[in-house]
Amino acid sequence: MNQGKVLVVEDDKSVLAVLRGLLEDDGYWVRTVETGQRARAELKENDFDVCLVDINLPDMDGLELLKETKETGSTAPIIIMTARNTMRNAIDAMKHGAFEYITKPFENDEISMQVKRALESRKLVEDFQQLKKEVRKTYEPGNMVGTSPAMQRVYKVIGQVANTDASILIQGESGTGKELVAKTIHYNSPRWNRPFTAVNCAAIPRELLESELFCHEKGSFTGALERRTGKFELAEDGTLFLDEVGDIPLELQTKLLRVLQEREYSRVGGRELLRANARIVAATNQDLERAVREKTFREDLFFRLKVIPIYLPPLRERRGDIPQLVGYFIDKINREMGTRVSGISPDALKLLEDHGWPGNVRELENALIRAAVLSPGAVLFPKDFTFHNSRPGDPPPAVDHLSLEEIIHHKLEDYFQRTKGVDVDNLYSLVIERVERPLIELTLRKTGGNQIRAAEILGINRNTLRKKISELHIVVKKDV
């Protein structure tokens, strides 16, 4: 079985024969040459997994061949062999990128071990490079959907700032994709292989936010039973994404400003100064300029954060992107949830293009998830869509656009008006048993038991979903 392709460059025929026999016995495909020029030709024609190169070749220095090969971008590990075990040879070999440096005479077991290690090393490098490509591909600007002029401006700024460490402030309404922009910047920057750490400043109680950001020492306050690592420390050498930065209380804004200015901070209850080497990307759906005027946000912190501003337009200002977004989300939903939606009718697409989308791209995705999961067919029609966040002044939805629970309520009220004296509670229980229970069970199956996701699709609160699961005795099975 071929374990890999090995090139041996050695002018001593006896050593060449020993190496060929040893490596072929180990299962490698082996090519042997005696000069540097022949080695150059072989390296151009073949993709070798490992190279063993003698320093003293008749037509050139083996270290020169090593340097040339590395400059071409080759990932093949090169093991340098020499009979002259000098410090200069060893330093030069490793400086130019040799995988290992072996002196003659060598033990056969040493050669076998070093070739095996070199192959394992190359595999790790290739896996790492593939991971790097996949991560960057996931968050490259091309994967942010939309070709409208407003989005083209966003892509241009991302390309201009990704390789810098400048602080960035992303502004836009909720649901426009601010965190996606932050991740795209991070994964296309030199910090891409370091942590991307996000903190929602609005979701953390004011009294705990300082500890969450800067960590705390044991005993620094009631309940601090042990030292805790903060977000700045977790984001070391990477990117710290401060979402909803406008909700940071004024007293904490002062400390954040100092971190941005001095690039250092101390833990809550501690005295040691720690270096802050995270790039700061902040986001908000608030009008920070107005907050500065109203003295609820520090002006100096605002300008520190807004070195590079990025404005994300709401979906209603980029309606031309909706067909692309619909196609992207349908593919994503089919892939992640096992649905089999093959298209959307022109009337349904027109409905989506005309909707106000107060929840922006996030609302569009959730509407498509509900439609894809609950639609009986492979094509989505207007009746498959339910909008829960109509803007003030929008006309009331037709019955076909109501949620299932609203439809049930509507039908029962109508039935009660036409038939006085019917036991509506019993009728409602019957509908719930026959309709709501299988609907919730289907949605939970499609989401792999994820109750947060299921609640979003069904358009109900998570606590309401938990209550219904309990009342209807539904068994939730989670994917493993």
FIKE-660037 format. One line per field, with one value per residue (C-alpha): residue number from 1; x, y, z; residue in three letters. Coordinates in pm, whole numbers. Each point is the difference from the previous one (the first is absolute). Layout:
BEGIN
k <- (NUM;...)
xx <- (X;...)
yy <- (Y;...)
zz <- (Z;...)
r <- (ALA;...)
***
This chain:
BEGIN
k <- (1;2;3;4;5;6;7;8;9;10;11;12;13;14;15;16;17;18;19;20;21;22;23;24;25;26;27;28;29;30;31;32;33;34;35;36;37;38;39;40;41;42;43;44;45;46;47;48;49;50;51;52;53;54;55;56;57;58;59;60;61;62;63;64;65;66;67;68;69;70;71;72;73;74;75;76;77;78;79;80;81;82;83;84;85;86;87;88;89;90;91;92;93;94;95;96;97;98;99;100;101;102;103;104;105;106;107;108;109;110;111;112;113;114;115;116;117;118;119;120;121;122;123;124;125;126;127;128;129;130;131;132;133;134;135;136;137;138;139;140;141;142;143;144;145;146;147;148;149;150;151;152;153;154;155;156;157;158;159;160;161;162;163;164;165;166;167;168;169;170;171;172;173;174;175;176;177;178;179;180;181;182;183;184;185;186;187;188;189;190;191;192;193;194;195;196;197;198;199;200;201;202;203;204;205;206;207;208;209;210;211;212;213;214;215;216;217;218;219;220;221;222;223;224;225;226;227;228;229;230;231;232;233;234;235;236;237;238;239;240;241;242;243;244;245;246;247;248;249;250;251;252;253;254;255;256;257;258;259;260;261;262;263;264;265;266;267;268;269;270;271;272;273;274;275;276;277;278;279;280;281;282;283;284;285;286;287;288;289;290;291;292;293;294;295;296;297;298;299;300;301;302;303;304;305;306;307;308;309;310;311;312;313;314;315;316;317;318;319;320;321;322;323;324;325;326;327;328;329;330;331;332;333;334;335;336;337;338;339;340;341;342;343;344;345;346;347;348;349;350;351;352;353;354;355;356;357;358;359;360;361;362;363;364;365;366;367;368;369;370;371;372;373;374;375;376;377;378;379;380;381;382;383;384;385;386;387;388;389;390;391;392;393;394;395;396;397;398;399;400;401;402;403;404;405;406;407;408;409;410;411;412;413;414;415;416;417;418;419;420;421;422;423;424;425;426;427;428;429;430;431;432;433;434;435;436;437;438;439;440;441;442;443;444;445;446;447;448;449;450;451;452;453;454;455;456;457;458;459;460;461;462;463;464;465;466;467;468;469;470;471;472;473;474;475;476;477;478;479;480)
xx <- (0;142;69;115;243;359;280;358;277;341;319;136;-135;37;-192;-259;-52;-36;-256;-201;-18;-88;-276;-151;-12;-192;-259;105;20;362;175;380;224;368;11;-174;-106;-173;-167;-134;-152;-161;-145;-164;-155;-107;-163;220;-113;353;349;335;279;375;179;302;-122;233;-165;-145;-42;-290;-94;-43;-242;-184;-34;-121;-259;-143;-16;-225;-257;54;-140;208;218;371;245;361;277;370;326;125;-174;82;-190;-19;-156;-257;-93;-24;-210;-256;3;-97;-287;140;-229;294;380;160;370;173;46;-362;-204;-269;-255;74;-68;-327;-111;86;-173;-310;4;44;-303;-210;117;-96;-345;-52;112;-235;-290;73;13;-329;-160;131;-155;-333;-19;90;-239;-282;59;134;-192;-130;-205;-179;-300;-101;119;-179;213;-38;146;275;112;9;212;243;56;46;272;171;6;35;381;19;-55;-216;-304;-328;-353;-277;-334;-334;-341;-47;14;210;300;244;165;42;189;218;81;74;250;161;33;154;254;345;-173;-227;146;-38;-326;-305;-173;-344;-177;-354;27;-379;-58;228;-116;177;156;156;113;331;92;-112;227;303;-23;21;209;-130;-182;-18;-375;-280;-29;351;102;286;198;-188;144;-147;-76;306;221;-186;40;377;166;-341;-313;-239;-348;-195;-360;-254;286;-244;-140;326;-63;184;216;133;54;284;186;-60;138;317;46;-29;244;261;-53;6;-247;-27;-236;-286;149;354;307;196;-1;-82;69;-301;98;-343;-132;-325;-302;-313;-359;-322;-351;-16;69;324;37;-333;110;313;-215;-222;306;-81;307;348;108;367;-94;-226;288;236;-242;-97;344;-152;-381;-204;-371;-216;-318;-337;-155;-270;278;143;-311;183;210;-304;-9;368;-58;-301;203;289;-223;-201;324;119;-331;-13;357;-36;-358;-55;-283;-47;-113;77;-135;-228;-295;15;-292;180;322;-197;-155;348;130;-294;13;140;247;35;213;216;199;-50;-378;21;197;-245;-298;161;76;-363;-120;247;-76;-378;-63;-162;168;340;-93;-77;-317;-135;-219;315;128;-83;123;2;158;-213;80;-255;-227;49;-335;-114;105;-244;-105;234;291;-89;188;-158;-100;-164;-187;-128;-113;-166;-186;-117;-128;-191;-139;-108;-181;-194;-79;-89;33;277;267;284;256;-55;12;322;155;-89;168;307;28;-36;186;229;165;115;106;225;134;84;174;205;103;106;207;160;-169;128;-280;129;-2;-338;-154;128;-149;-335;-5;-45;198;244;-172;-333;148;131;-344;-167;256;-85;-376;-10;247;231;328;287;269;328;247;324)
yy <- (0;340;199;306;128;59;172;-86;233;-161;-34;-299;-304;-235;233;49;-376;-42;279;-130;-352;123;237;-244;-264;257;27;328;76;115;209;38;257;87;372;323;62;-340;74;332;-182;-265;261;178;-321;-172;94;-171;-56;1;83;-120;226;-28;331;-80;-62;-1;298;210;39;-198;302;204;-264;13;378;-8;-267;191;322;-173;-57;-375;-156;-318;-42;-16;-201;114;-264;72;-165;337;55;368;264;221;-278;-76;368;68;-311;87;370;-82;-223;-353;-240;-186;-17;-346;-80;-293;-280;-37;-282;-149;32;372;50;-196;197;342;-74;-115;315;216;-161;55;360;60;-148;234;300;-95;-52;337;172;-164;111;350;4;-132;250;293;-120;-8;362;154;306;-204;-208;307;-9;303;203;328;318;29;-348;58;295;-229;-258;270;124;-358;-53;325;-58;-379;3;290;16;313;2;-39;109;-184;177;-125;-121;-331;-297;162;-231;205;-305;-161;311;-15;-367;68;267;-228;-307;202;169;-113;-94;-255;-300;165;24;193;83;160;160;137;305;36;-355;14;170;331;-120;-304;159;130;-346;-155;231;34;-312;6;-132;-247;181;334;17;-210;-321;21;-345;-39;198;36;60;302;63;217;-283;-260;216;39;53;-40;214;115;73;235;-39;262;215;289;-181;14;214;331;-104;-297;205;179;-326;-118;329;-47;-350;136;281;-176;-359;-125;-79;-166;-266;101;-11;-38;221;-178;181;-225;79;28;-122;-64;189;177;-20;156;1;174;60;328;353;53;359;77;-189;218;315;-131;-79;-371;-102;145;206;-102;-369;49;136;-272;-267;173;8;-191;25;-261;56;-303;96;-144;-255;243;215;-292;-180;-96;-241;-194;-257;-84;-23;-227;-237;-1;-68;-273;-185;48;-116;-309;-87;60;-110;-273;183;-42;338;31;348;290;125;347;116;-113;172;318;-28;-19;291;219;-80;266;-236;183;-294;24;-299;-197;29;-107;-312;-92;51;-232;-261;-4;-24;-274;-213;36;7;-321;35;66;346;286;204;317;-206;-163;327;155;343;76;343;221;369;252;93;-327;-153;-296;-335;-227;-311;-205;204;-51;-240;-338;100;318;-199;-245;287;175;-314;-79;353;-20;-342;123;298;-228;-272;140;-249;-219;-97;198;-120;-362;91;196;-292;-229;233;33;-376;-64;300;179;-305;-157;346;54;-356;46;332;-146;-292;236;208;-300;84;359;178;351;-65;-174;292;242;-209;-36;371;-50;78;-267;-19;-46;-286;-164;31;-158;-285;-70;31;-217;-255;33;-192;211;-205;184;-85;-143)
zz <- (0;-105;318;-195;-263;108;-196;100;-126;71;-210;194;-187;296;233;-275;-31;378;25;-298;146;349;-113;-249;274;210;-279;-167;-372;-41;-267;24;-174;37;-90;88;-361;-19;332;-137;-297;221;236;-295;-136;323;327;257;359;145;-135;136;-129;49;57;-217;-355;-301;-175;283;374;146;213;-319;-129;335;-23;-361;76;296;-203;-255;277;25;318;-31;314;-87;211;-41;14;45;99;130;332;46;192;-312;-210;268;48;-375;-60;263;-91;-358;107;23;185;157;-13;-3;14;-167;74;106;145;-225;280;24;-371;22;304;-148;-333;187;214;-310;-165;311;13;-363;59;296;-208;-285;242;156;-338;-100;326;-61;-349;127;287;-224;-269;256;98;-318;-127;-293;246;125;-228;-203;-298;75;-5;378;55;-254;213;305;-186;-109;355;129;-260;96;377;41;11;245;376;-13;229;-189;85;-187;11;-121;111;180;-233;-274;54;207;159;-343;-114;314;-64;-366;101;261;-221;-282;228;120;329;-170;187;341;200;-115;329;4;294;-6;226;19;120;306;324;62;324;-173;-328;137;126;-331;-198;226;222;380;286;255;280;-186;61;151;-197;-152;119;-247;-255;-327;-346;-179;-365;-56;122;-207;-311;44;-343;-164;-35;271;-135;226;-115;114;125;52;305;197;314;25;296;-197;-316;178;62;-357;-131;204;-143;-353;73;215;-121;360;277;341;129;227;351;-136;-36;-272;-334;-294;-365;-232;-344;-148;-298;88;-228;149;-121;93;-125;192;-119;192;-120;162;314;10;-21;278;216;24;-202;32;-299;34;7;-301;-207;127;-120;-324;-161;-292;-27;-188;-59;-74;-186;107;-232;-116;-150;-199;-123;-318;208;125;-287;64;374;-52;-217;248;300;-174;-80;358;151;-222;98;374;64;-257;-178;-376;-125;-370;-74;78;-204;-163;218;316;-107;-72;348;155;-207;106;372;235;179;333;114;-313;-130;322;-36;-365;95;276;-234;-255;268;112;-358;-94;306;-11;-377;-130;-340;-152;-130;239;-60;169;234;143;149;336;107;371;-3;-223;27;125;-289;-188;-108;212;-147;-173;192;-218;138;365;225;59;353;-132;-265;262;221;-295;-108;354;55;-327;90;344;-152;-234;255;342;278;-152;253;-153;255;-99;-369;51;189;-289;-252;221;33;-373;-142;245;152;-332;-121;302;-22;-371;64;285;-220;-277;243;168;330;4;188;-67;-375;16;188;-265;-280;175;83;373;314;118;340;-176;-201;319;157;-305;-3;364;-41;-312;147;-301;20;-135;-171;-57;-278;126)
r <- (MET;ASN;GLN;GLY;LYS;VAL;LEU;VAL;VAL;GLU;ASP;ASP;LYS;SER;VAL;LEU;ALA;VAL;LEU;ARG;GLY;LEU;LEU;GLU;ASP;ASP;GLY;TYR;TRP;VAL;ARG;THR;VAL;GLU;THR;GLY;GLN;ARG;ALA;ARG;ALA;GLU;LEU;LYS;GLU;ASN;ASP;PHE;ASP;VAL;CYS;LEU;VAL;ASP;ILE;ASN;LEU;PRO;ASP;MET;ASP;GLY;LEU;GLU;LEU;LEU;LYS;GLU;THR;LYS;GLU;THR;GLY;SER;THR;ALA;PRO;ILE;ILE;ILE;MET;THR;ALA;ARG;ASN;THR;MET;ARG;ASN;ALA;ILE;ASP;ALA;MET;LYS;HIS;GLY;ALA;PHE;GLU;TYR;ILE;THR;LYS;PRO;PHE;GLU;ASN;ASP;GLU;ILE;SER;MET;GLN;VAL;LYS;ARG;ALA;LEU;GLU;SER;ARG;LYS;LEU;VAL;GLU;ASP;PHE;GLN;GLN;LEU;LYS;LYS;GLU;VAL;ARG;LYS;THR;TYR;GLU;PRO;GLY;ASN;MET;VAL;GLY;THR;SER;PRO;ALA;MET;GLN;ARG;VAL;TYR;LYS;VAL;ILE;GLY;GLN;VAL;ALA;ASN;THR;ASP;ALA;SER;ILE;LEU;ILE;GLN;GLY;GLU;SER;GLY;THR;GLY;LYS;GLU;LEU;VAL;ALA;LYS;THR;ILE;HIS;TYR;ASN;SER;PRO;ARG;TRP;ASN;ARG;PRO;PHE;THR;ALA;VAL;ASN;CYS;ALA;ALA;ILE;PRO;ARG;GLU;LEU;LEU;GLU;SER;GLU;LEU;PHE;CYS;HIS;GLU;LYS;GLY;SER;PHE;THR;GLY;ALA;LEU;GLU;ARG;ARG;THR;GLY;LYS;PHE;GLU;LEU;ALA;GLU;ASP;GLY;THR;LEU;PHE;LEU;ASP;GLU;VAL;GLY;ASP;ILE;PRO;LEU;GLU;LEU;GLN;THR;LYS;LEU;LEU;ARG;VAL;LEU;GLN;GLU;ARG;GLU;TYR;SER;ARG;VAL;GLY;GLY;ARG;GLU;LEU;LEU;ARG;ALA;ASN;ALA;ARG;ILE;VAL;ALA;ALA;THR;ASN;GLN;ASP;LEU;GLU;ARG;ALA;VAL;ARG;GLU;LYS;THR;PHE;ARG;GLU;ASP;LEU;PHE;PHE;ARG;LEU;LYS;VAL;ILE;PRO;ILE;TYR;LEU;PRO;PRO;LEU;ARG;GLU;ARG;ARG;GLY;ASP;ILE;PRO;GLN;LEU;VAL;GLY;TYR;PHE;ILE;ASP;LYS;ILE;ASN;ARG;GLU;MET;GLY;THR;ARG;VAL;SER;GLY;ILE;SER;PRO;ASP;ALA;LEU;LYS;LEU;LEU;GLU;ASP;HIS;GLY;TRP;PRO;GLY;ASN;VAL;ARG;GLU;LEU;GLU;ASN;ALA;LEU;ILE;ARG;ALA;ALA;VAL;LEU;SER;PRO;GLY;ALA;VAL;LEU;PHE;PRO;LYS;ASP;PHE;THR;PHE;HIS;ASN;SER;ARG;PRO;GLY;ASP;PRO;PRO;PRO;ALA;VAL;ASP;HIS;LEU;SER;LEU;GLU;GLU;ILE;ILE;HIS;HIS;LYS;LEU;GLU;ASP;TYR;PHE;GLN;ARG;THR;LYS;GLY;VAL;ASP;VAL;ASP;ASN;LEU;TYR;SER;LEU;VAL;ILE;GLU;ARG;VAL;GLU;ARG;PRO;LEU;ILE;GLU;LEU;THR;LEU;ARG;LYS;THR;GLY;GLY;ASN;GLN;ILE;ARG;ALA;ALA;GLU;ILE;LEU;GLY;ILE;ASN;ARG;ASN;THR;LEU;ARG;LYS;LYS;ILE;SER;GLU;LEU;HIS;ILE;VAL;VAL;LYS;LYS;ASP;VAL)
***
